[in-house]
């Protein structure tokens, strides 16, 4: 019974931190939103915000992001660009100089500004501030059996794998770190990850 109370207490505290953190982040960054929106619209045709399929809590959700690619190019990675994928150890996709990115998109990606609208998902309860990295449905079906529980967890804007190397990690190492997180979650671990994320954003934004 004690462990159940502890889990419930942790989840309640985590949700409070999520809500307060998301509100604080949105409030702090809201002056940048109009500037980013204007820059995106001037740079290329298409919407300012996009919604991408990601898996969280065992279902597909729509994750908000500032558009960083030319419209209609997302699915190119499964066709024309598959041969250029630098990630050869699993289903994840990465190209250093991705031709799909717009000029503004490259800047947004470099400083991780494209991901800030995910705070809306946090307020909605679809994502947490801290959790396993959210991936596409086409990617999570390739998780090895011992890591399938990751698809049932609430994924996060940042997490242990993001601050532990992000896309430089191997496929299995990323899953190993995220699996370690969901088995060892505490408020203090969440706060450590959040503080490390903030430090990385100010010193090396490409590191998360």
C-alpha positions as CSV (number, residue, x, y, z in Angstrom):
1,X,0.0,0.0,0.0
2,X,2.8,2.4,0.8
3,X,4.4,1.9,-2.6
4,X,1.1,2.7,-4.3
5,X,0.7,5.9,-2.3
6,X,4.3,6.8,-3.2
7,X,3.6,6.3,-6.9
8,X,0.4,8.3,-6.7
9,X,2.2,11.0,-4.8
10,X,5.0,11.1,-7.4
11,X,2.6,11.2,-10.3
12,X,0.6,14.0,-8.7
13,X,3.7,16.1,-8.0
14,X,5.0,15.3,-11.6
15,X,1.7,16.6,-13.1
16,X,1.9,19.8,-11.0
17,X,5.5,20.4,-12.2
18,X,4.4,19.7,-15.7
19,X,1.6,22.3,-15.6
20,X,3.7,25.0,-13.8
21,X,6.7,24.4,-16.0
22,X,4.7,24.5,-19.2
23,X,2.9,27.7,-18.1
24,X,6.2,29.3,-17.2
25,X,7.9,28.2,-20.4
26,X,5.0,29.5,-22.6
27,X,4.9,32.8,-20.7
28,X,8.7,33.3,-21.0
29,X,8.8,32.4,-24.7
30,X,5.6,34.0,-25.9
31,X,7.3,37.2,-27.0
32,X,9.3,35.1,-29.5
33,X,6.2,33.4,-31.0
34,X,5.1,36.2,-33.3
35,X,8.7,36.7,-34.5
36,X,9.1,33.0,-35.2
37,X,5.7,32.9,-37.0
38,X,6.5,35.8,-39.2
39,X,9.9,34.4,-40.1
40,X,8.4,31.0,-41.0
41,X,5.7,32.6,-43.2
42,X,8.2,34.9,-45.0
43,X,10.6,32.0,-45.6
44,X,8.3,29.5,-47.2
45,X,4.6,28.7,-47.8
46,X,2.7,26.6,-45.4
47,X,1.4,26.6,-41.8
48,X,3.4,28.0,-38.9
49,X,2.5,25.1,-36.5
50,X,2.4,21.5,-37.6
51,X,1.1,18.4,-35.8
52,X,3.2,15.2,-36.0
53,X,2.2,11.6,-35.1
54,X,4.1,10.4,-32.0
55,X,3.4,7.6,-29.5
56,X,2.7,8.3,-25.9
57,X,0.9,6.3,-23.2
58,X,0.3,3.5,-25.7
59,X,-1.5,5.6,-28.3
60,X,-0.8,8.0,-31.2
61,X,-0.9,11.7,-30.3
62,X,-0.4,14.8,-32.3
63,X,2.7,16.7,-31.2
64,X,2.9,20.4,-31.9
65,X,6.0,21.9,-33.5
66,X,7.0,25.0,-35.4
67,X,7.3,24.0,-39.0
68,X,10.9,23.6,-40.0
69,X,10.5,21.8,-43.3
70,X,9.1,22.6,-46.7
71,X,5.5,21.4,-46.9
72,X,5.0,17.9,-48.1
73,X,8.5,16.7,-47.6
74,X,8.1,14.7,-44.4
75,X,7.5,11.4,-46.1
76,X,10.5,11.8,-48.3
77,X,12.6,10.1,-45.7
78,X,11.0,6.8,-46.5
79,X,11.6,7.2,-50.2
80,X,14.2,9.5,-51.7
81,X,16.2,10.1,-48.6
82,X,16.4,6.7,-47.0
83,X,19.8,6.0,-48.5
84,X,21.2,9.2,-46.8
85,X,20.1,8.2,-43.3
86,X,23.1,8.4,-41.0
87,X,21.4,6.1,-38.4
88,X,22.2,2.6,-39.6
89,X,21.6,0.7,-36.3
90,X,17.8,1.0,-36.1
91,X,14.7,2.7,-37.3
92,X,15.6,6.3,-36.3
93,X,16.3,8.9,-39.0
94,X,19.0,11.6,-39.1
95,X,20.7,13.5,-41.9
96,X,23.2,16.2,-40.9
97,X,22.3,18.6,-43.8
98,X,18.7,17.6,-44.3
99,X,17.5,19.1,-47.7
100,X,14.0,19.2,-46.4
101,X,14.7,22.0,-44.0
102,X,14.0,25.6,-44.8
103,X,16.5,28.4,-44.0
104,X,14.5,29.4,-40.9
105,X,13.9,25.7,-40.1
106,X,17.7,25.2,-39.8
107,X,17.9,27.9,-37.2
108,X,14.8,26.6,-35.3
109,X,16.3,23.1,-35.2
110,X,19.8,24.4,-34.2
111,X,18.4,26.2,-31.1
112,X,15.5,23.7,-30.5
113,X,13.0,26.5,-30.9
114,X,10.8,24.2,-33.1
115,X,10.0,22.0,-30.1
116,X,8.7,24.7,-27.7
117,X,5.0,24.3,-28.9
118,X,5.2,20.8,-27.3
119,X,4.5,22.7,-24.1
120,X,0.9,22.8,-25.3
121,X,0.9,19.0,-25.3
122,X,2.2,19.1,-21.8
123,X,-0.7,21.3,-20.6
124,X,-3.1,18.9,-22.3
125,X,-1.5,16.0,-20.4
126,X,-0.4,14.2,-23.6
127,X,3.3,14.7,-22.8
128,X,5.3,15.3,-19.7
129,X,8.2,17.7,-19.3
130,X,10.4,14.7,-18.6
131,X,10.0,11.2,-20.0
132,X,11.1,8.8,-22.7
133,X,11.7,10.4,-26.1
134,X,8.6,10.5,-28.3
135,X,9.0,8.6,-31.5
136,X,6.9,7.9,-34.6
137,X,4.5,4.9,-34.8
138,X,6.7,3.6,-37.7
139,X,9.7,3.6,-35.4
140,X,8.3,2.2,-32.2
141,X,7.1,-1.0,-33.9
142,X,10.8,-1.9,-34.2
143,X,11.5,-1.7,-30.5
144,X,12.9,-5.0,-29.2
145,X,10.6,-7.0,-26.9
146,X,12.4,-6.0,-23.7
147,X,11.7,-2.3,-24.5
148,X,8.1,-2.5,-25.6
149,X,6.9,-1.1,-22.2
150,X,8.4,2.3,-23.3
151,X,5.4,2.7,-25.7
152,X,3.1,2.6,-22.7
153,X,4.9,5.4,-20.8
154,X,4.0,9.1,-21.1
155,X,6.8,10.5,-23.3
156,X,8.5,13.8,-22.6
157,X,9.8,17.0,-24.1
158,X,13.1,16.1,-22.6
159,X,14.5,13.0,-20.8
160,X,17.4,10.9,-19.8
161,X,18.3,9.9,-23.4
162,X,18.0,13.6,-24.6
163,X,20.5,14.9,-22.0
164,X,22.6,11.7,-22.3
165,X,23.5,12.2,-25.9
166,X,20.3,12.6,-27.9
167,X,20.6,11.5,-31.6
168,X,24.3,10.7,-31.1
169,X,23.3,7.6,-29.1
170,X,22.9,4.3,-30.7
171,X,19.4,2.9,-31.1
172,X,19.6,0.4,-28.2
173,X,21.5,2.9,-25.9
174,X,18.7,5.4,-26.3
175,X,16.1,2.7,-25.4
176,X,18.3,1.6,-22.5
177,X,18.4,5.1,-21.0
178,X,14.7,5.7,-21.4
179,X,14.0,2.3,-19.9
180,X,16.2,3.1,-16.9
181,X,14.3,6.3,-16.5
182,X,10.8,4.8,-16.3
183,X,12.0,2.2,-13.8
184,X,13.7,4.7,-11.6
185,X,11.5,7.8,-11.8
186,X,11.7,10.3,-8.9
187,X,11.0,14.0,-8.5
188,X,14.7,14.6,-8.0
189,X,15.7,12.7,-11.1
190,X,13.1,14.8,-13.1
191,X,14.5,18.1,-11.6
192,X,18.1,17.0,-12.4
193,X,17.1,16.3,-16.0
194,X,15.3,19.6,-16.4
195,X,18.2,21.5,-15.0
196,X,20.6,19.7,-17.2
197,X,18.4,20.4,-20.2
198,X,18.3,24.1,-19.5
199,X,22.1,24.1,-19.1
200,X,22.6,22.4,-22.4
201,X,20.2,24.7,-24.2
202,X,22.2,27.7,-23.1
203,X,25.6,26.1,-23.8
204,X,25.1,23.6,-26.6
205,X,21.5,23.5,-27.9
206,X,22.5,20.8,-30.5
207,X,23.1,18.5,-27.5
208,X,19.5,17.8,-26.7
